[in-house]
């Protein structure tokens, strides 16, 4: 069996630049071949919406988040402190660390969360 590994990123691709599109890679897929009367909802879309909701809540307190991130020695400590102080899940905290705390980023995430809510019927 052949294993393939991800190619190393070049310098022009930074973590902040790839973070938001990486969250958007999950796509809600509907099947034309539905055997049941009620289709099973896509769990990845629900998880993605949960991440977006936590990140948007943290954006409302972005100054406090920035203080926590600056005071943390490493990534693990930052995730733990974000989870404790802001009641975030592990996925929400790690996504928040990878995102830039800008208004543009917040607007894109809010737009994507609205699209997911509409698609999921919430």
Secondary structure, 3 states (H helix, E strand, C coil): CCCCCCCCCCCCCCHHHHHHHHHCCCCCCCCCCCCCCCCCCCHHHHHHHHHHHHHHHHHCCHHHHHHHHHHCCCHHHHHHHHHHHHCCCHHHHHHHHHCCCCHHHHHHHHHHHHHHHHHHCC
